[in-house]
Amino acid sequence: MNVAQTPKPAISWPALLVGLGLTLPLLGILLSGLFHDPHDLGNPLEDETAPRFTLPRLDGQGTLSLEQLRGKPTIINFWATWCQSCPLEHPVLEQAAREFGDQVQFVGIAYEDKSERLSAWLQRANRGRPSAYPTLIDVGGKVAVAYGVYGVPETYFVDAQGTVKHKKTGPFLPSADPTADGRLELRRILGEML
């Protein structure tokens, strides 16, 4: 009995190598994404001079410029009334501004918002008390663009010489868990700057 044997397929080594050459780099890119925090957008301004600005104050008391704040570390917080997490972050920043106000200047910069809404929002959030720090109006969003703001809230830490030292994307939120407490994170960053 003569049974015909099916020929064994030959491996095409060049095709296999080309396939591996295309697949392995793509697999490496996919795997590297597993270890990247999608919220960490980087900080191209780190160790660079903070972009200058002169903006109108929400309270109507003229303008405020970054140059006026030199000589003291400055915390610049970009926020908006339409921001979902800003109401949770605001008390943390207010408390820190009241606690560290003699050593650090806090400034809020309103992003894509209206003065009337901002004033009403701050009145409610502060329960009728004056704000612990000034809020400036970023007319046209030019300062936010200069700082590379992706969304709000974003907070920039500028040293007394005007150099950006740190950026926080997202809110400083209070938490009972010390590893996730934004108040402790804010204090740690401030401690590094002072």
C-alpha positions as protocol buffer text, in pm:
chain_id: "A"
residue {
  index: 1
  type: MET
  ca { x: 0 y: 0 z: 0 }
}
residue {
  index: 2
  type: ASN
  ca { x: 143 y: 322 z: -112 }
}
residue {
  index: 3
  type: VAL
  ca { x: 20 y: 620 z: 90 }
}
residue {
  index: 4
  type: ALA
  ca { x: 119 y: 958 z: -41 }
}
residue {
  index: 5
  type: GLN
  ca { x: 278 y: 1169 z: 221 }
}
residue {
  index: 6
  type: THR
  ca { x: 190 y: 1532 z: 243 }
}
residue {
  index: 7
  type: PRO
  ca { x: 502 y: 1742 z: 206 }
}
residue {
  index: 8
  type: LYS
  ca { x: 599 y: 1924 z: 520 }
}
residue {
  index: 9
  type: PRO
  ca { x: 564 y: 2300 z: 471 }
}
residue {
  index: 10
  type: ALA
  ca { x: 898 y: 2471 z: 467 }
}
residue {
  index: 11
  type: ILE
  ca { x: 955 y: 2761 z: 707 }
}
residue {
  index: 12
  type: SER
  ca { x: 1030 y: 3077 z: 524 }
}
residue {
  index: 13
  type: TRP
  ca { x: 1297 y: 3222 z: 747 }
}
residue {
  index: 14
  type: PRO
  ca { x: 1303 y: 3562 z: 577 }
}
residue {
  index: 15
  type: ALA
  ca { x: 924 y: 3598 z: 618 }
}
residue {
  index: 16
  type: LEU
  ca { x: 947 y: 3488 z: 981 }
}
residue {
  index: 17
  type: LEU
  ca { x: 1222 y: 3740 z: 1054 }
}
residue {
  index: 18
  type: VAL
  ca { x: 1030 y: 4022 z: 885 }
}
residue {
  index: 19
  type: GLY
  ca { x: 718 y: 3930 z: 1083 }
}
residue {
  index: 20
  type: LEU
  ca { x: 909 y: 3926 z: 1410 }
}
residue {
  index: 21
  type: GLY
  ca { x: 1082 y: 4250 z: 1314 }
}
residue {
  index: 22
  type: LEU
  ca { x: 742 y: 4419 z: 1282 }
}
residue {
  index: 23
  type: THR
  ca { x: 565 y: 4247 z: 1572 }
}
residue {
  index: 24
  type: LEU
  ca { x: 824 y: 4278 z: 1849 }
}
residue {
  index: 25
  type: PRO
  ca { x: 858 y: 4659 z: 1836 }
}
residue {
  index: 26
  type: LEU
  ca { x: 479 y: 4700 z: 1835 }
}
residue {
  index: 27
  type: LEU
  ca { x: 451 y: 4464 z: 2130 }
}
residue {
  index: 28
  type: GLY
  ca { x: 720 y: 4667 z: 2311 }
}
residue {
  index: 29
  type: ILE
  ca { x: 526 y: 4991 z: 2251 }
}
residue {
  index: 30
  type: LEU
  ca { x: 206 y: 4834 z: 2382 }
}
residue {
  index: 31
  type: LEU
  ca { x: 377 y: 4695 z: 2690 }
}
residue {
  index: 32
  type: SER
  ca { x: 548 y: 5025 z: 2770 }
}
residue {
  index: 33
  type: GLY
  ca { x: 204 y: 5188 z: 2779 }
}
residue {
  index: 34
  type: LEU
  ca { x: 105 y: 4961 z: 3065 }
}
residue {
  index: 35
  type: PHE
  ca { x: 362 y: 5128 z: 3290 }
}
residue {
  index: 36
  type: HIS
  ca { x: 290 y: 5489 z: 3190 }
}
residue {
  index: 37
  type: ASP
  ca { x: 58 y: 5709 z: 3396 }
}
residue {
  index: 38
  type: PRO
  ca { x: -184 y: 5863 z: 3143 }
}
residue {
  index: 39
  type: HIS
  ca { x: -233 y: 6163 z: 3376 }
}
residue {
  index: 40
  type: ASP
  ca { x: 139 y: 6245 z: 3373 }
}
residue {
  index: 41
  type: LEU
  ca { x: 158 y: 6484 z: 3081 }
}
residue {
  index: 42
  type: GLY
  ca { x: 507 y: 6598 z: 3170 }
}
residue {
  index: 43
  type: ASN
  ca { x: 622 y: 6950 z: 3238 }
}
residue {
  index: 44
  type: PRO
  ca { x: 818 y: 7112 z: 2957 }
}
residue {
  index: 45
  type: LEU
  ca { x: 849 y: 7426 z: 3172 }
}
residue {
  index: 46
  type: GLU
  ca { x: 1030 y: 7250 z: 3457 }
}
residue {
  index: 47
  type: ASP
  ca { x: 1349 y: 7441 z: 3547 }
}
residue {
  index: 48
  type: GLU
  ca { x: 1257 y: 7707 z: 3290 }
}
residue {
  index: 49
  type: THR
  ca { x: 1162 y: 8069 z: 3354 }
}
residue {
  index: 50
  type: ALA
  ca { x: 789 y: 8093 z: 3413 }
}
residue {
  index: 51
  type: PRO
  ca { x: 605 y: 8269 z: 3129 }
}
residue {
  index: 52
  type: ARG
  ca { x: 535 y: 8629 z: 3223 }
}
residue {
  index: 53
  type: PHE
  ca { x: 183 y: 8760 z: 3254 }
}
residue {
  index: 54
  type: THR
  ca { x: -10 y: 9066 z: 3358 }
}
residue {
  index: 55
  type: LEU
  ca { x: -378 y: 8992 z: 3411 }
}
residue {
  index: 56
  type: PRO
  ca { x: -680 y: 9177 z: 3548 }
}
residue {
  index: 57
  type: ARG
  ca { x: -785 y: 9090 z: 3902 }
}
residue {
  index: 58
  type: LEU
  ca { x: -1135 y: 8951 z: 3951 }
}
residue {
  index: 59
  type: ASP
  ca { x: -1190 y: 9190 z: 4244 }
}
residue {
  index: 60
  type: GLY
  ca { x: -1140 y: 9487 z: 4008 }
}
residue {
  index: 61
  type: GLN
  ca { x: -830 y: 9615 z: 4189 }
}
residue {
  index: 62
  type: GLY
  ca { x: -621 y: 9662 z: 3877 }
}
residue {
  index: 63
  type: THR
  ca { x: -383 y: 9401 z: 3740 }
}
residue {
  index: 64
  type: LEU
  ca { x: -127 y: 9163 z: 3882 }
}
residue {
  index: 65
  type: SER
  ca { x: 190 y: 9051 z: 3707 }
}
residue {
  index: 66
  type: LEU
  ca { x: 425 y: 8764 z: 3773 }
}
residue {
  index: 67
  type: GLU
  ca { x: 706 y: 9018 z: 3817 }
}
residue {
  index: 68
  type: GLN
  ca { x: 520 y: 9169 z: 4115 }
}
residue {
  index: 69
  type: LEU
  ca { x: 533 y: 8826 z: 4282 }
}
residue {
  index: 70
  type: ARG
  ca { x: 909 y: 8773 z: 4248 }
}
residue {
  index: 71
  type: GLY
  ca { x: 1105 y: 8728 z: 4567 }
}
residue {
  index: 72
  type: LYS
  ca { x: 856 y: 8478 z: 4710 }
}
residue {
  index: 73
  type: PRO
  ca { x: 766 y: 8131 z: 4584 }
}
residue {
  index: 74
  type: THR
  ca { x: 438 y: 8144 z: 4391 }
}
residue {
  index: 75
  type: ILE
  ca { x: 169 y: 7883 z: 4345 }
}
residue {
  index: 76
  type: ILE
  ca { x: -31 y: 7942 z: 4026 }
}
residue {
  index: 77
  type: ASN
  ca { x: -355 y: 7744 z: 4008 }
}
residue {
  index: 78
  type: PHE
  ca { x: -553 y: 7738 z: 3682 }
}
residue {
  index: 79
  type: TRP
  ca { x: -919 y: 7664 z: 3755 }
}
residue {
  index: 80
  type: ALA
  ca { x: -1277 y: 7725 z: 3636 }
}
residue {
  index: 81
  type: THR
  ca { x: -1630 y: 7723 z: 3773 }
}
residue {
  index: 82
  type: TRP
  ca { x: -1727 y: 7448 z: 3526 }
}
residue {
  index: 83
  type: CYS
  ca { x: -1444 y: 7223 z: 3652 }
}
residue {
  index: 84
  type: GLN
  ca { x: -1585 y: 6916 z: 3830 }
}
residue {
  index: 85
  type: SER
  ca { x: -1303 y: 6875 z: 4083 }
}
residue {
  index: 86
  type: CYS
  ca { x: -1224 y: 7243 z: 4149 }
}
residue {
  index: 87
  type: PRO
  ca { x: -1489 y: 7275 z: 4427 }
}
residue {
  index: 88
  type: LEU
  ca { x: -1317 y: 6989 z: 4610 }
}
residue {
  index: 89
  type: GLU
  ca { x: -969 y: 7134 z: 4561 }
}
residue {
  index: 90
  type: HIS
  ca { x: -1053 y: 7494 z: 4649 }
}
residue {
  index: 91
  type: PRO
  ca { x: -1070 y: 7447 z: 5030 }
}
residue {
  index: 92
  type: VAL
  ca { x: -732 y: 7271 z: 5024 }
}
residue {
  index: 93
  type: LEU
  ca { x: -573 y: 7568 z: 4844 }
}
residue {
  index: 94
  type: GLU
  ca { x: -753 y: 7823 z: 5063 }
}
residue {
  index: 95
  type: GLN
  ca { x: -629 y: 7649 z: 5379 }
}
residue {
  index: 96
  type: ALA
  ca { x: -271 y: 7628 z: 5247 }
}
residue {
  index: 97
  type: ALA
  ca { x: -279 y: 7996 z: 5141 }
}
residue {
  index: 98
  type: ARG
  ca { x: -393 y: 8099 z: 5488 }
}
residue {
  index: 99
  type: GLU
  ca { x: -130 y: 7878 z: 5652 }
}
residue {
  index: 100
  type: PHE
  ca { x: 167 y: 7959 z: 5424 }
}
residue {
  index: 101
  type: GLY
  ca { x: 61 y: 8305 z: 5301 }
}
residue {
  index: 102
  type: ASP
  ca { x: 349 y: 8480 z: 5472 }
}
residue {
  index: 103
  type: GLN
  ca { x: 602 y: 8254 z: 5293 }
}
residue {
  index: 104
  type: VAL
  ca { x: 431 y: 8172 z: 4962 }
}
residue {
  index: 105
  type: GLN
  ca { x: 210 y: 8373 z: 4725 }
}
residue {
  index: 106
  type: PHE
  ca { x: -94 y: 8187 z: 4589 }
}
residue {
  index: 107
  type: VAL
  ca { x: -266 y: 8304 z: 4270 }
}
residue {
  index: 108
  type: GLY
  ca { x: -571 y: 8160 z: 4098 }
}
residue {
  index: 109
  type: ILE
  ca { x: -604 y: 8208 z: 3723 }
}
residue {
  index: 110
  type: ALA
  ca { x: -955 y: 8160 z: 3590 }
}
residue {
  index: 111
  type: TYR
  ca { x: -955 y: 7962 z: 3266 }
}
residue {
  index: 112
  type: GLU
  ca { x: -1226 y: 8009 z: 3003 }
}
residue {
  index: 113
  type: ASP
  ca { x: -1480 y: 8153 z: 3242 }
}
residue {
  index: 114
  type: LYS
  ca { x: -1689 y: 8466 z: 3305 }
}
residue {
  index: 115
  type: SER
  ca { x: -1628 y: 8720 z: 3583 }
}
residue {
  index: 116
  type: GLU
  ca { x: -1988 y: 8710 z: 3707 }
}
residue {
  index: 117
  type: ARG
  ca { x: -1985 y: 8331 z: 3747 }
}
residue {
  index: 118
  type: LEU
  ca { x: -1642 y: 8341 z: 3911 }
}
residue {
  index: 119
  type: SER
  ca { x: -1745 y: 8602 z: 4168 }
}
residue {
  index: 120
  type: ALA
  ca { x: -2064 y: 8413 z: 4257 }
}
residue {
  index: 121
  type: TRP
  ca { x: -1878 y: 8080 z: 4275 }
}
residue {
  index: 122
  type: LEU
  ca { x: -1608 y: 8221 z: 4507 }
}
residue {
  index: 123
  type: GLN
  ca { x: -1872 y: 8389 z: 4726 }
}
residue {
  index: 124
  type: ARG
  ca { x: -2043 y: 8051 z: 4776 }
}
residue {
  index: 125
  type: ALA
  ca { x: -1719 y: 7849 z: 4807 }
}
residue {
  index: 126
  type: ASN
  ca { x: -1569 y: 8088 z: 5064 }
}
residue {
  index: 127
  type: ARG
  ca { x: -1901 y: 8122 z: 5251 }
}
residue {
  index: 128
  type: GLY
  ca { x: -1890 y: 8500 z: 5223 }
}
residue {
  index: 129
  type: ARG
  ca { x: -1532 y: 8536 z: 5349 }
}
residue {
  index: 130
  type: PRO
  ca { x: -1275 y: 8707 z: 5128 }
}
residue {
  index: 131
  type: SER
  ca { x: -1048 y: 8477 z: 4932 }
}
residue {
  index: 132
  type: ALA
  ca { x: -711 y: 8396 z: 5081 }
}
residue {
  index: 133
  type: TYR
  ca { x: -548 y: 8476 z: 4746 }
}
residue {
  index: 134
  type: PRO
  ca { x: -627 y: 8678 z: 4433 }
}
residue {
  index: 135
  type: THR
  ca { x: -803 y: 8537 z: 4127 }
}
residue {
  index: 136
  type: LEU
  ca { x: -696 y: 8670 z: 3789 }
}
residue {
  index: 137
  type: ILE
  ca { x: -890 y: 8654 z: 3462 }
}
residue {
  index: 138
  type: ASP
  ca { x: -706 y: 8494 z: 3168 }
}
residue {
  index: 139
  type: VAL
  ca { x: -875 y: 8688 z: 2890 }
}
residue {
  index: 140
  type: GLY
  ca { x: -848 y: 8484 z: 2570 }
}
residue {
  index: 141
  type: GLY
  ca { x: -662 y: 8201 z: 2743 }
}
residue {
  index: 142
  type: LYS
  ca { x: -319 y: 8326 z: 2633 }
}
residue {
  index: 143
  type: VAL
  ca { x: -152 y: 8266 z: 2971 }
}
residue {
  index: 144
  type: ALA
  ca { x: -293 y: 7912 z: 2987 }
}
residue {
  index: 145
  type: VAL
  ca { x: -149 y: 7846 z: 2642 }
}
residue {
  index: 146
  type: ALA
  ca { x: 189 y: 7989 z: 2747 }
}
residue {
  index: 147
  type: TYR
  ca { x: 194 y: 7753 z: 3046 }
}
residue {
  index: 148
  type: GLY
  ca { x: 77 y: 7456 z: 2839 }
}
residue {
  index: 149
  type: VAL
  ca { x: -243 y: 7399 z: 3036 }
}
residue {
  index: 150
  type: TYR
  ca { x: -422 y: 7084 z: 2913 }
}
residue {
  index: 151
  type: GLY
  ca { x: -721 y: 7117 z: 3145 }
}
residue {
  index: 152
  type: VAL
  ca { x: -817 y: 7235 z: 3487 }
}
residue {
  index: 153
  type: PRO
  ca { x: -716 y: 7223 z: 3756 }
}
residue {
  index: 154
  type: GLU
  ca { x: -344 y: 7252 z: 3693 }
}
residue {
  index: 155
  type: THR
  ca { x: -105 y: 7401 z: 3945 }
}
residue {
  index: 156
  type: TYR
  ca { x: 242 y: 7540 z: 3881 }
}
residue {
  index: 157
  type: PHE
  ca { x: 502 y: 7594 z: 4153 }
}
residue {
  index: 158
  type: VAL
  ca { x: 736 y: 7883 z: 4075 }
}
residue {
  index: 159
  type: ASP
  ca { x: 1036 y: 7957 z: 4298 }
}
residue {
  index: 160
  type: ALA
  ca { x: 1130 y: 8303 z: 4426 }
}
residue {
  index: 161
  type: GLN
  ca { x: 1354 y: 8361 z: 4121 }
}
residue {
  index: 162
  type: GLY
  ca { x: 1070 y: 8291 z: 3875 }
}
residue {
  index: 163
  type: THR
  ca { x: 1165 y: 7935 z: 3773 }
}
residue {
  index: 164
  type: VAL
  ca { x: 899 y: 7666 z: 3736 }
}
residue {
  index: 165
  type: LYS
  ca { x: 993 y: 7387 z: 3976 }
}
residue {
  index: 166
  type: HIS
  ca { x: 691 y: 7159 z: 3968 }
}
residue {
  index: 167
  type: LYS
  ca { x: 357 y: 7107 z: 3797 }
}
residue {
  index: 168
  type: LYS
  ca { x: 54 y: 6922 z: 3931 }
}
residue {
  index: 169
  type: THR
  ca { x: -204 y: 6806 z: 3680 }
}
residue {
  index: 170
  type: GLY
  ca { x: -535 y: 6743 z: 3849 }
}
residue {
  index: 171
  type: PRO
  ca { x: -671 y: 6844 z: 4187 }
}
residue {
  index: 172
  type: PHE
  ca { x: -526 y: 6841 z: 4535 }
}
residue {
  index: 173
  type: LEU
  ca { x: -804 y: 6642 z: 4701 }
}
residue {
  index: 174
  type: PRO
  ca { x: -847 y: 6580 z: 5072 }
}
residue {
  index: 175
  type: SER
  ca { x: -847 y: 6214 z: 5171 }
}
residue {
  index: 176
  type: ALA
  ca { x: -840 y: 6004 z: 5485 }
}
residue {
  index: 177
  type: ASP
  ca { x: -574 y: 5789 z: 5316 }
}
residue {
  index: 178
  type: PRO
  ca { x: -236 y: 5959 z: 5381 }
}
residue {
  index: 179
  type: THR
  ca { x: -90 y: 5815 z: 5059 }
}
residue {
  index: 180
  type: ALA
  ca { x: -359 y: 5991 z: 4853 }
}
residue {
  index: 181
  type: ASP
  ca { x: -418 y: 6308 z: 5057 }
}
residue {
  index: 182
  type: GLY
  ca { x: -372 y: 6617 z: 4840 }
}
residue {
  index: 183
  type: ARG
  ca { x: -320 y: 6832 z: 5149 }
}
residue {
  index: 184
  type: LEU
  ca { x: -11 y: 6632 z: 5241 }
}
residue {
  index: 185
  type: GLU
  ca { x: 111 y: 6634 z: 4881 }
}
residue {
  index: 186
  type: LEU
  ca { x: 74 y: 7013 z: 4866 }
}
residue {
  index: 187
  type: ARG
  ca { x: 262 y: 7053 z: 5196 }
}
residue {
  index: 188
  type: ARG
  ca { x: 541 y: 6825 z: 5072 }
}
residue {
  index: 189
  type: ILE
  ca { x: 587 y: 7030 z: 4753 }
}
residue {
  index: 190
  type: LEU
  ca { x: 575 y: 7356 z: 4948 }
}
residue {
  index: 191
  type: GLY
  ca { x: 835 y: 7217 z: 5191 }
}
residue {
  index: 192
  type: GLU
  ca { x: 1068 y: 7142 z: 4901 }
}
residue {
  index: 193
  type: MET
  ca { x: 1033 y: 7502 z: 4776 }
}
residue {
  index: 194
  type: LEU
  ca { x: 1086 y: 7677 z: 5109 }
}
